Amino acid sequence: MTQTTETLEKPVVVETSPVTDADIIAYLRRSRKFGEIASLAEQDALILDVCEELSITVSDQEWQAAGDAFRLEHKLLGVTETNTWFYEQKITVEEWSEGIKVELLTKKLKEHLFGGSVDSDYISNRENYRRVALSQILVVDLAQALKIVKALRYDNASFCALALEHSKGKQSQENGGFVGIRFLVELSQDIAKGIYDAKEGEVIGPIQTKLGYHILRVEKWFPTELSESVREAILESLFQNWLQEQSQTNPVENS
């Protein structure tokens, strides 16, 4: 009888060099994400140029206060926590600080350009700023969507249970269908139109979008008022439209 001895080899540990900026850029290009990041960089460049042209600046006190608020929000209260966070983000304190400054300039530019337009935009588009608590089940097959709708409407099935079992949307699947409180203007046009006149508790759909088939339920409508959150949403909407217009009229040339 021959005795066989099995040798279990240890996995080979390969030492790798630290990733360089060039490596990261190469990854973004081959993973087809470079254009998205480039667009954001172009937006930052535009914001900085316009702020300089309009003499919009940030004081040292504002800069310091914003940095302190960021550290408090992210629980970076000690040297160890802060240095660990910088290491994980692969940035220097100077780069982080510059990012805080750009955020402040962006906020000031929004207010400068559109602060005086918020009231009129709200009056003209008041219905767009209705808020709705919304649940959904997202599936990719129409037959399955129709089956789920039938179960909800006629068999008294649990929306939460069906979302947990069938929804392909990460947030809705994890939260039993609930996807949060949204402004109508934040939703896709088809979904906003579909729920516009819906009553609380009503099941709507399926509504088809590029993501699949949405079965929706309105949990609650909130009164429309020009609250601070609505004002911020209007400012952001006007600003994003402006950025889009600028990118179309002043395209950045590739070097």
C-alpha atoms as an extended CHARMM CRD file, in Angstrom:
* protein
*
       255  EXT
         1         1  MET       CA              0.0000000000        0.0000000000        0.0000000000  PROA      1               0.0000000000
         2         2  THR       CA              1.3980000000        3.3530000000       -1.0250000000  PROA      2               0.0000000000
         3         3  GLN       CA              1.0400000000        6.2250000000        1.4100000000  PROA      3               0.0000000000
         4         4  THR       CA              0.2780000000        9.5720000000       -0.1810000000  PROA      4               0.0000000000
         5         5  THR       CA              1.3500000000       12.7040000000        1.5980000000  PROA      5               0.0000000000
         6         6  GLU       CA             -0.5400000000       15.8660000000        0.7140000000  PROA      6               0.0000000000
         7         7  THR       CA              1.3830000000       19.0550000000        0.9840000000  PROA      7               0.0000000000
         8         8  LEU       CA             -0.6380000000       22.1750000000        1.7300000000  PROA      8               0.0000000000
         9         9  GLU       CA              1.1250000000       25.1440000000        0.2660000000  PROA      9               0.0000000000
        10        10  LYS       CA              0.7700000000       28.5300000000        1.8560000000  PROA      10              0.0000000000
        11        11  PRO       CA             -0.6370000000       31.2010000000       -0.4240000000  PROA      11              0.0000000000
        12        12  VAL       CA              1.9970000000       33.3870000000       -1.9950000000  PROA      12              0.0000000000
        13        13  VAL       CA              2.0660000000       36.8810000000       -0.5210000000  PROA      13              0.0000000000
        14        14  VAL       CA              2.7960000000       39.4290000000       -3.2120000000  PROA      14              0.0000000000
        15        15  GLU       CA              4.2050000000       42.7620000000       -2.1620000000  PROA      15              0.0000000000
        16        16  THR       CA              2.6710000000       45.6000000000       -4.1310000000  PROA      16              0.0000000000
        17        17  SER       CA              3.8890000000       49.1320000000       -4.6050000000  PROA      17              0.0000000000
        18        18  PRO       CA              1.7630000000       52.0510000000       -3.3920000000  PROA      18              0.0000000000
        19        19  VAL       CA             -0.7890000000       53.1990000000       -5.9530000000  PROA      19              0.0000000000
        20        20  THR       CA              0.2590000000       56.4070000000       -7.6990000000  PROA      20              0.0000000000
        21        21  ASP       CA             -1.8970000000       59.2070000000       -9.1120000000  PROA      21              0.0000000000
        22        22  ALA       CA             -1.0440000000       57.8990000000      -12.5810000000  PROA      22              0.0000000000
        23        23  ASP       CA             -2.3600000000       54.4520000000      -11.5880000000  PROA      23              0.0000000000
        24        24  ILE       CA             -5.6110000000       55.9970000000      -10.3800000000  PROA      24              0.0000000000
        25        25  ILE       CA             -6.0520000000       57.9890000000      -13.6000000000  PROA      25              0.0000000000
        26        26  ALA       CA             -5.3840000000       54.8450000000      -15.6470000000  PROA      26              0.0000000000
        27        27  TYR       CA             -8.0230000000       52.9790000000      -13.6370000000  PROA      27              0.0000000000
        28        28  LEU       CA            -10.5900000000       55.7460000000      -14.1540000000  PROA      28              0.0000000000
        29        29  ARG       CA             -9.9660000000       55.6780000000      -17.8930000000  PROA      29              0.0000000000
        30        30  ARG       CA            -10.2230000000       51.9130000000      -18.3610000000  PROA      30              0.0000000000
        31        31  SER       CA            -13.2590000000       51.6610000000      -16.0710000000  PROA      31              0.0000000000
        32        32  ARG       CA            -14.9900000000       54.4100000000      -18.0920000000  PROA      32              0.0000000000
        33        33  LYS       CA            -15.3350000000       56.7130000000      -15.0910000000  PROA      33              0.0000000000
        34        34  PHE       CA            -12.8270000000       59.3490000000      -16.1820000000  PROA      34              0.0000000000
        35        35  GLY       CA            -15.3980000000       61.4980000000      -17.9850000000  PROA      35              0.0000000000
        36        36  GLU       CA            -17.6190000000       61.7210000000      -14.9120000000  PROA      36              0.0000000000
        37        37  ILE       CA            -14.7460000000       62.8190000000      -12.6670000000  PROA      37              0.0000000000
        38        38  ALA       CA            -13.4250000000       65.1880000000      -15.3460000000  PROA      38              0.0000000000
        39        39  SER       CA            -16.8360000000       66.8850000000      -15.5210000000  PROA      39              0.0000000000
        40        40  LEU       CA            -16.7820000000       67.4850000000      -11.7700000000  PROA      40              0.0000000000
        41        41  ALA       CA            -13.2600000000       68.9170000000      -12.0180000000  PROA      41              0.0000000000
        42        42  GLU       CA            -14.4100000000       71.2110000000      -14.8280000000  PROA      42              0.0000000000
        43        43  GLN       CA            -17.2790000000       72.4120000000      -12.6380000000  PROA      43              0.0000000000
        44        44  ASP       CA            -14.8600000000       73.2490000000       -9.8270000000  PROA      44              0.0000000000
        45        45  ALA       CA            -12.6260000000       75.1550000000      -12.2450000000  PROA      45              0.0000000000
        46        46  LEU       CA            -15.6190000000       77.1150000000      -13.5430000000  PROA      46              0.0000000000
        47        47  ILE       CA            -16.7860000000       77.9440000000      -10.0170000000  PROA      47              0.0000000000
        48        48  LEU       CA            -13.3290000000       79.2040000000       -9.0230000000  PROA      48              0.0000000000
        49        49  ASP       CA            -13.0390000000       81.3230000000      -12.1830000000  PROA      49              0.0000000000
        50        50  VAL       CA            -16.4730000000       82.9000000000      -11.7120000000  PROA      50              0.0000000000
        51        51  CYS       CA            -15.8460000000       83.5660000000       -8.0190000000  PROA      51              0.0000000000
        52        52  GLU       CA            -12.5980000000       85.3270000000       -8.9050000000  PROA      52              0.0000000000
        53        53  GLU       CA            -14.3530000000       87.3770000000      -11.5800000000  PROA      53              0.0000000000
        54        54  LEU       CA            -17.1230000000       88.3850000000       -9.1500000000  PROA      54              0.0000000000
        55        55  SER       CA            -14.6740000000       88.9890000000       -6.2580000000  PROA      55              0.0000000000
        56        56  ILE       CA            -16.3730000000       86.3370000000       -4.1270000000  PROA      56              0.0000000000
        57        57  THR       CA            -13.9840000000       85.3010000000       -1.3610000000  PROA      57              0.0000000000
        58        58  VAL       CA            -13.8620000000       83.2990000000        1.8580000000  PROA      58              0.0000000000
        59        59  SER       CA            -12.5090000000       84.8310000000        5.0520000000  PROA      59              0.0000000000
        60        60  ASP       CA            -10.0680000000       82.9560000000        7.2800000000  PROA      60              0.0000000000
        61        61  GLN       CA            -12.7260000000       82.8670000000       10.0050000000  PROA      61              0.0000000000
        62        62  GLU       CA            -15.2990000000       81.2910000000        7.6620000000  PROA      62              0.0000000000
        63        63  TRP       CA            -12.7290000000       78.8040000000        6.4350000000  PROA      63              0.0000000000
        64        64  GLN       CA            -11.7440000000       77.8080000000        9.9810000000  PROA      64              0.0000000000
        65        65  ALA       CA            -15.3730000000       77.4960000000       11.1180000000  PROA      65              0.0000000000
        66        66  ALA       CA            -16.2560000000       75.2670000000        8.1570000000  PROA      66              0.0000000000
        67        67  GLY       CA            -13.2430000000       73.0550000000        8.8370000000  PROA      67              0.0000000000
        68        68  ASP       CA            -14.1830000000       72.7360000000       12.5060000000  PROA      68              0.0000000000
        69        69  ALA       CA            -17.7670000000       71.8390000000       11.5540000000  PROA      69              0.0000000000
        70        70  PHE       CA            -16.5110000000       69.1610000000        9.1460000000  PROA      70              0.0000000000
        71        71  ARG       CA            -14.2620000000       67.5870000000       11.7800000000  PROA      71              0.0000000000
        72        72  LEU       CA            -17.0960000000       67.5730000000       14.3050000000  PROA      72              0.0000000000
        73        73  GLU       CA            -19.5300000000       66.0150000000       11.8170000000  PROA      73              0.0000000000
        74        74  HSD       CA            -17.0630000000       63.2680000000       10.8890000000  PROA      74              0.0000000000
        75        75  LYS       CA            -15.8640000000       62.7690000000       14.4850000000  PROA      75              0.0000000000
        76        76  LEU       CA            -12.2780000000       63.7830000000       13.6630000000  PROA      76              0.0000000000
        77        77  LEU       CA            -11.7210000000       65.1100000000       17.1590000000  PROA      77              0.0000000000
        78        78  GLY       CA             -8.1620000000       63.9530000000       17.7980000000  PROA      78              0.0000000000
        79        79  VAL       CA             -4.8620000000       63.8390000000       15.9470000000  PROA      79              0.0000000000
        80        80  THR       CA             -4.9620000000       60.0450000000       15.5500000000  PROA      80              0.0000000000
        81        81  GLU       CA             -8.4790000000       59.9590000000       14.1090000000  PROA      81              0.0000000000
        82        82  THR       CA             -7.7310000000       62.8640000000       11.7960000000  PROA      82              0.0000000000
        83        83  ASN       CA             -4.4660000000       61.4270000000       10.4610000000  PROA      83              0.0000000000
        84        84  THR       CA             -6.0820000000       58.0180000000        9.9460000000  PROA      84              0.0000000000
        85        85  TRP       CA             -8.8940000000       59.6310000000        7.9580000000  PROA      85              0.0000000000
        86        86  PHE       CA             -6.4330000000       61.5590000000        5.7670000000  PROA      86              0.0000000000
        87        87  TYR       CA             -4.5130000000       58.3340000000        5.1460000000  PROA      87              0.0000000000
        88        88  GLU       CA             -7.6750000000       56.4600000000        4.1600000000  PROA      88              0.0000000000
        89        89  GLN       CA             -8.7280000000       59.2800000000        1.8310000000  PROA      89              0.0000000000
        90        90  LYS       CA             -5.1800000000       59.4650000000        0.4050000000  PROA      90              0.0000000000
        91        91  ILE       CA             -5.1100000000       63.2530000000        0.6950000000  PROA      91              0.0000000000
        92        92  THR       CA             -3.0490000000       65.8330000000        2.5570000000  PROA      92              0.0000000000
        93        93  VAL       CA             -4.3690000000       68.3390000000        5.0540000000  PROA      93              0.0000000000
        94        94  GLU       CA             -3.7450000000       71.0670000000        2.4690000000  PROA      94              0.0000000000
        95        95  GLU       CA             -5.8760000000       69.2650000000       -0.1310000000  PROA      95              0.0000000000
        96        96  TRP       CA             -8.6640000000       68.7190000000        2.3820000000  PROA      96              0.0000000000
        97        97  SER       CA             -8.5360000000       72.3720000000        3.4060000000  PROA      97              0.0000000000
        98        98  GLU       CA             -8.7140000000       73.4800000000       -0.2270000000  PROA      98              0.0000000000
        99        99  GLY       CA            -11.7900000000       71.2810000000       -0.6840000000  PROA      99              0.0000000000
       100       100  ILE       CA            -13.4810000000       73.0120000000        2.2560000000  PROA      100             0.0000000000
       101       101  LYS       CA            -12.7260000000       76.3750000000        0.6490000000  PROA      101             0.0000000000
       102       102  VAL       CA            -14.2060000000       75.3290000000       -2.7060000000  PROA      102             0.0000000000
       103       103  GLU       CA            -17.3840000000       74.1570000000       -0.9510000000  PROA      103             0.0000000000
       104       104  LEU       CA            -17.7080000000       77.5410000000        0.7630000000  PROA      104             0.0000000000
       105       105  LEU       CA            -17.1310000000       79.4170000000       -2.4940000000  PROA      105             0.0000000000
       106       106  THR       CA            -19.7120000000       77.2290000000       -4.2220000000  PROA      106             0.0000000000
       107       107  LYS       CA            -22.2820000000       78.0110000000       -1.5420000000  PROA      107             0.0000000000
       108       108  LYS       CA            -21.5760000000       81.7440000000       -1.8080000000  PROA      108             0.0000000000
       109       109  LEU       CA            -21.7720000000       81.6550000000       -5.6010000000  PROA      109             0.0000000000
       110       110  LYS       CA            -25.1550000000       79.9070000000       -5.4880000000  PROA      110             0.0000000000
       111       111  GLU       CA            -26.4860000000       82.5980000000       -3.1930000000  PROA      111             0.0000000000
       112       112  HSD       CA            -24.9810000000       85.3940000000       -5.2840000000  PROA      112             0.0000000000
       113       113  LEU       CA            -26.4160000000       84.1150000000       -8.5620000000  PROA      113             0.0000000000
       114       114  PHE       CA            -29.7980000000       82.8010000000       -7.4640000000  PROA      114             0.0000000000
       115       115  GLY       CA            -30.5790000000       83.8890000000       -3.9090000000  PROA      115             0.0000000000
       116       116  GLY       CA            -32.8710000000       86.6040000000       -5.2340000000  PROA      116             0.0000000000
       117       117  SER       CA            -34.6900000000       84.1920000000       -7.5580000000  PROA      117             0.0000000000
       118       118  VAL       CA            -35.7850000000       81.6160000000       -4.9930000000  PROA      118             0.0000000000
       119       119  ASP       CA            -39.1200000000       83.2190000000       -4.0890000000  PROA      119             0.0000000000
       120       120  SER       CA            -40.2350000000       83.7320000000       -7.6860000000  PROA      120             0.0000000000
       121       121  ASP       CA            -39.1480000000       80.2270000000       -8.6930000000  PROA      121             0.0000000000
       122       122  TYR       CA            -41.0410000000       78.7760000000       -5.7440000000  PROA      122             0.0000000000
       123       123  ILE       CA            -44.2060000000       80.6610000000       -6.6830000000  PROA      123             0.0000000000
       124       124  SER       CA            -43.9250000000       79.6270000000      -10.3460000000  PROA      124             0.0000000000
       125       125  ASN       CA            -43.0610000000       75.9750000000       -9.6430000000  PROA      125             0.0000000000
       126       126  ARG       CA            -44.6160000000       75.4130000000       -6.2500000000  PROA      126             0.0000000000
       127       127  GLU       CA            -45.9840000000       71.9690000000       -7.0930000000  PROA      127             0.0000000000
       128       128  ASN       CA            -42.4980000000       70.7300000000       -7.9970000000  PROA      128             0.0000000000
       129       129  TYR       CA            -41.4350000000       71.2730000000       -4.3920000000  PROA      129             0.0000000000
       130       130  ARG       CA            -44.1250000000       69.1070000000       -2.8470000000  PROA      130             0.0000000000
       131       131  ARG       CA            -42.5190000000       66.4760000000       -0.6380000000  PROA      131             0.0000000000
       132       132  VAL       CA            -43.6200000000       62.8760000000       -0.6090000000  PROA      132             0.0000000000
       133       133  ALA       CA            -42.7170000000       59.8650000000        1.5250000000  PROA      133             0.0000000000
       134       134  LEU       CA            -42.4010000000       57.0970000000       -1.0250000000  PROA      134             0.0000000000
       135       135  SER       CA            -41.9830000000       53.3250000000       -1.1350000000  PROA      135             0.0000000000
       136       136  GLN       CA            -41.1760000000       51.2620000000       -4.2040000000  PROA      136             0.0000000000
       137       137  ILE       CA            -40.5540000000       47.7750000000       -5.5060000000  PROA      137             0.0000000000
       138       138  LEU       CA            -38.2480000000       47.7230000000       -8.5260000000  PROA      138             0.0000000000
       139       139  VAL       CA            -38.1830000000       44.6860000000      -10.8290000000  PROA      139             0.0000000000
       140       140  VAL       CA            -36.8510000000       44.1150000000      -14.3340000000  PROA      140             0.0000000000
       141       141  ASP       CA            -39.6500000000       41.9140000000      -15.6950000000  PROA      141             0.0000000000
       142       142  LEU       CA            -43.0880000000       43.3140000000      -16.6310000000  PROA      142             0.0000000000
       143       143  ALA       CA            -44.9060000000       40.0530000000      -15.9410000000  PROA      143             0.0000000000
       144       144  GLN       CA            -43.4530000000       39.9360000000      -12.4380000000  PROA      144             0.0000000000
       145       145  ALA       CA            -44.3510000000       43.6000000000      -11.8780000000  PROA      145             0.0000000000
       146       146  LEU       CA            -47.9810000000       42.9770000000      -12.8740000000  PROA      146             0.0000000000
       147       147  LYS       CA            -48.1260000000       39.9490000000      -10.5850000000  PROA      147             0.0000000000
       148       148  ILE       CA            -46.8580000000       42.0280000000       -7.6440000000  PROA      148             0.0000000000
       149       149  VAL       CA            -49.3620000000       44.8200000000       -8.3450000000  PROA      149             0.0000000000
       150       150  LYS       CA            -52.2010000000       42.2720000000       -8.4110000000  PROA      150             0.0000000000
       151       151  ALA       CA            -51.0610000000       40.8100000000       -5.0870000000  PROA      151             0.0000000000
       152       152  LEU       CA            -50.9520000000       44.2700000000       -3.5080000000  PROA      152             0.0000000000
       153       153  ARG       CA            -54.3110000000       45.4540000000       -4.8410000000  PROA      153             0.0000000000
       154       154  TYR       CA            -56.4260000000       42.3210000000       -4.6010000000  PROA      154             0.0000000000
       155       155  ASP       CA            -54.7320000000       39.8740000000       -2.2270000000  PROA      155             0.0000000000
       156       156  ASN       CA            -53.8600000000       42.3070000000        0.5720000000  PROA      156             0.0000000000
       157       157  ALA       CA            -50.1750000000       41.3460000000        0.2880000000  PROA      157             0.0000000000
       158       158  SER       CA            -47.5590000000       43.1230000000        2.3900000000  PROA      158             0.0000000000
       159       159  PHE       CA            -45.6980000000       45.8080000000        0.4260000000  PROA      159             0.0000000000
       160       160  CYS       CA            -42.7630000000       45.5240000000        2.8360000000  PROA      160             0.0000000000
       161       161  ALA       CA            -42.4870000000       41.7460000000        2.4770000000  PROA      161             0.0000000000
       162       162  LEU       CA            -42.7050000000       41.8670000000       -1.3190000000  PROA      162             0.0000000000
       163       163  ALA       CA            -40.0420000000       44.5910000000       -1.4530000000  PROA      163             0.0000000000
       164       164  LEU       CA            -37.6890000000       42.5590000000        0.7280000000  PROA      164             0.0000000000
       165       165  GLU       CA            -38.2330000000       39.5120000000       -1.4600000000  PROA      165             0.0000000000
       166       166  HSD       CA            -38.3100000000       40.9740000000       -4.9650000000  PROA      166             0.0000000000
       167       167  SER       CA            -37.0040000000       44.5540000000       -5.2100000000  PROA      167             0.0000000000
       168       168  LYS       CA            -33.8030000000       44.9910000000       -7.2130000000  PROA      168             0.0000000000
       169       169  GLY       CA            -33.2220000000       48.4830000000       -5.8270000000  PROA      169             0.0000000000
       170       170  LYS       CA            -30.6420000000       48.3850000000       -3.0300000000  PROA      170             0.0000000000
       171       171  GLN       CA            -32.3260000000       50.9720000000       -0.7970000000  PROA      171             0.0000000000
       172       172  SER       CA            -35.8630000000       49.6800000000       -1.3010000000  PROA      172             0.0000000000
       173       173  GLN       CA            -34.7830000000       46.0600000000       -0.8360000000  PROA      173             0.0000000000
       174       174  GLU       CA            -32.9610000000       46.8230000000        2.4130000000  PROA      174             0.0000000000
       175       175  ASN       CA            -35.7100000000       49.0660000000        3.8370000000  PROA      175             0.0000000000
       176       176  GLY       CA            -38.8040000000       47.0840000000        2.9620000000  PROA      176             0.0000000000
       177       177  GLY       CA            -39.5890000000       49.3540000000        0.0390000000  PROA      177             0.0000000000
       178       178  PHE       CA            -39.1650000000       52.7370000000        1.7160000000  PROA      178             0.0000000000
       179       179  VAL       CA            -36.9460000000       55.0670000000       -0.3170000000  PROA      179             0.0000000000
       180       180  GLY       CA            -37.2980000000       58.2210000000        1.7650000000  PROA      180             0.0000000000
       181       181  ILE       CA            -38.8960000000       61.6370000000        1.6180000000  PROA      181             0.0000000000
       182       182  ARG       CA            -38.3270000000       63.2990000000       -1.7470000000  PROA      182             0.0000000000
       183       183  PHE       CA            -39.2090000000       66.4840000000       -3.5670000000  PROA      183             0.0000000000
       184       184  LEU       CA            -41.1830000000       65.8140000000       -6.7440000000  PROA      184             0.0000000000
       185       185  VAL       CA            -38.5000000000       67.7130000000       -8.6610000000  PROA      185             0.0000000000
       186       186  GLU       CA            -35.9220000000       65.1370000000       -7.5100000000  PROA      186             0.0000000000
       187       187  LEU       CA            -37.8230000000       62.2270000000       -9.0580000000  PROA      187             0.0000000000
       188       188  SER       CA            -37.6640000000       61.0970000000      -12.6570000000  PROA      188             0.0000000000
       189       189  GLN       CA            -40.2590000000       62.7800000000      -14.8400000000  PROA      189             0.0000000000
       190       190  ASP       CA            -42.2290000000       59.5620000000      -15.3980000000  PROA      190             0.0000000000
       191       191  ILE       CA            -42.4100000000       58.7310000000      -11.6970000000  PROA      191             0.0000000000
       192       192  ALA       CA            -43.2790000000       62.3040000000      -10.6600000000  PROA      192             0.0000000000
       193       193  LYS       CA            -46.0780000000       62.3520000000      -13.2320000000  PROA      193             0.0000000000
       194       194  GLY       CA            -47.3100000000       58.9320000000      -12.1410000000  PROA      194             0.0000000000
       195       195  ILE       CA            -47.6940000000       59.8190000000       -8.4570000000  PROA      195             0.0000000000
       196       196  TYR       CA            -48.7230000000       63.4680000000       -8.9200000000  PROA      196             0.0000000000
       197       197  ASP       CA            -52.4160000000       62.9400000000       -8.0870000000  PROA      197             0.0000000000
       198       198  ALA       CA            -52.0300000000       59.7690000000       -6.0150000000  PROA      198             0.0000000000
       199       199  LYS       CA            -53.6510000000       59.4690000000       -2.6150000000  PROA      199             0.0000000000
       200       200  GLU       CA            -51.7870000000       58.3620000000        0.4910000000  PROA      200             0.0000000000
       201       201  GLY       CA            -51.5980000000       54.5700000000        0.6130000000  PROA      201             0.0000000000
       202       202  GLU       CA            -52.3750000000       54.1930000000       -3.0850000000  PROA      202             0.0000000000
       203       203  VAL       CA            -50.3550000000       51.7170000000       -5.1540000000  PROA      203             0.0000000000
       204       204  ILE       CA            -49.2190000000       53.0810000000       -8.5310000000  PROA      204             0.0000000000
       205       205  GLY       CA            -47.6570000000       51.3060000000      -11.4610000000  PROA      205             0.0000000000
       206       206  PRO       CA            -45.8950000000       49.5640000000      -12.8340000000  PROA      206             0.0000000000
       207       207  ILE       CA            -44.0890000000       52.5860000000      -14.2860000000  PROA      207             0.0000000000
       208       208  GLN       CA            -41.2630000000       51.8070000000      -16.6970000000  PROA      208             0.0000000000
       209       209  THR       CA            -37.9450000000       53.6740000000      -16.5910000000  PROA      209             0.0000000000
       210       210  LYS       CA            -34.4650000000       52.7530000000      -17.7810000000  PROA      210             0.0000000000
       211       211  LEU       CA            -33.9640000000       50.9570000000      -14.4450000000  PROA      211             0.0000000000
       212       212  GLY       CA            -36.9340000000       48.6380000000      -14.8750000000  PROA      212             0.0000000000
       213       213  TYR       CA            -40.5230000000       48.5640000000      -13.6410000000  PROA      213             0.0000000000
       214       214  HSD       CA            -41.4170000000       50.5610000000      -10.5270000000  PROA      214             0.0000000000
       215       215  ILE       CA            -44.3510000000       49.6770000000       -8.2710000000  PROA      215             0.0000000000
       216       216  LEU       CA            -44.8760000000       52.6930000000       -6.0250000000  PROA      216             0.0000000000
       217       217  ARG       CA            -46.8500000000       53.5510000000       -2.9240000000  PROA      217             0.0000000000
       218       218  VAL       CA            -47.3270000000       57.0670000000       -1.5790000000  PROA      218             0.0000000000
       219       219  GLU       CA            -46.9050000000       56.9070000000        2.1870000000  PROA      219             0.0000000000
       220       220  LYS       CA            -47.5060000000       60.5740000000        2.9500000000  PROA      220             0.0000000000
       221       221  TRP       CA            -47.7490000000       63.9710000000        1.2830000000  PROA      221             0.0000000000
       222       222  PHE       CA            -46.2480000000       66.9220000000        3.1520000000  PROA      222             0.0000000000
       223       223  PRO       CA            -47.5790000000       70.4910000000        3.0440000000  PROA      223             0.0000000000
       224       224  THR       CA            -45.8320000000       72.7320000000        0.5420000000  PROA      224             0.0000000000
       225       225  GLU       CA            -44.0150000000       75.6120000000        2.2090000000  PROA      225             0.0000000000
       226       226  LEU       CA            -40.8660000000       77.5930000000        1.5700000000  PROA      226             0.0000000000
       227       227  SER       CA            -38.8620000000       75.9810000000        4.3560000000  PROA      227             0.0000000000
       228       228  GLU       CA            -35.0710000000       76.0930000000        4.5520000000  PROA      228             0.0000000000
       229       229  SER       CA            -34.8160000000       72.6460000000        2.9680000000  PROA      229             0.0000000000
       230       230  VAL       CA            -37.0630000000       73.7410000000        0.0880000000  PROA      230             0.0000000000
       231       231  ARG       CA            -35.0020000000       76.8950000000       -0.3640000000  PROA      231             0.0000000000
       232       232  GLU       CA            -31.8150000000       74.8110000000       -0.5410000000  PROA      232             0.0000000000
       233       233  ALA       CA            -33.4340000000       72.4840000000       -3.0750000000  PROA      233             0.0000000000
       234       234  ILE       CA            -34.4450000000       75.4370000000       -5.2720000000  PROA      234             0.0000000000
       235       235  LEU       CA            -30.9770000000       76.9730000000       -5.0650000000  PROA      235             0.0000000000
       236       236  GLU       CA            -29.3790000000       73.6510000000       -5.9760000000  PROA      236             0.0000000000
       237       237  SER       CA            -31.7600000000       73.1030000000       -8.8930000000  PROA      237             0.0000000000
       238       238  LEU       CA            -31.1420000000       76.5860000000      -10.3180000000  PROA      238             0.0000000000
       239       239  PHE       CA            -27.3900000000       76.2130000000       -9.8260000000  PROA      239             0.0000000000
       240       240  GLN       CA            -27.2150000000       72.7980000000      -11.5100000000  PROA      240             0.0000000000
       241       241  ASN       CA            -29.1900000000       74.1370000000      -14.4760000000  PROA      241             0.0000000000
       242       242  TRP       CA            -26.7310000000       77.0240000000      -14.7100000000  PROA      242             0.0000000000
       243       243  LEU       CA            -23.7480000000       74.6620000000      -14.5820000000  PROA      243             0.0000000000
       244       244  GLN       CA            -25.2990000000       72.5910000000      -17.3530000000  PROA      244             0.0000000000
       245       245  GLU       CA            -25.8170000000       75.6790000000      -19.5040000000  PROA      245             0.0000000000
       246       246  GLN       CA            -22.2310000000       76.7740000000      -18.9170000000  PROA      246             0.0000000000
       247       247  SER       CA            -20.8440000000       73.3790000000      -19.9070000000  PROA      247             0.0000000000
       248       248  GLN       CA            -22.8150000000       73.5170000000      -23.1640000000  PROA      248             0.0000000000
       249       249  THR       CA            -21.8620000000       77.0760000000      -24.0830000000  PROA      249             0.0000000000
       250       250  ASN       CA            -18.2530000000       76.8720000000      -22.8840000000  PROA      250             0.0000000000
       251       251  PRO       CA            -17.0430000000       73.3080000000      -23.5220000000  PROA      251             0.0000000000
       252       252  VAL       CA            -13.6110000000       72.4650000000      -22.1540000000  PROA      252             0.0000000000
       253       253  GLU       CA            -11.1890000000       71.3630000000      -24.8740000000  PROA      253             0.0000000000
       254       254  ASN       CA             -9.2500000000       68.1540000000      -24.3750000000  PROA      254             0.0000000000
       255       255  SER       CA             -5.5220000000       68.6990000000      -24.4180000000  PROA      255             0.0000000000
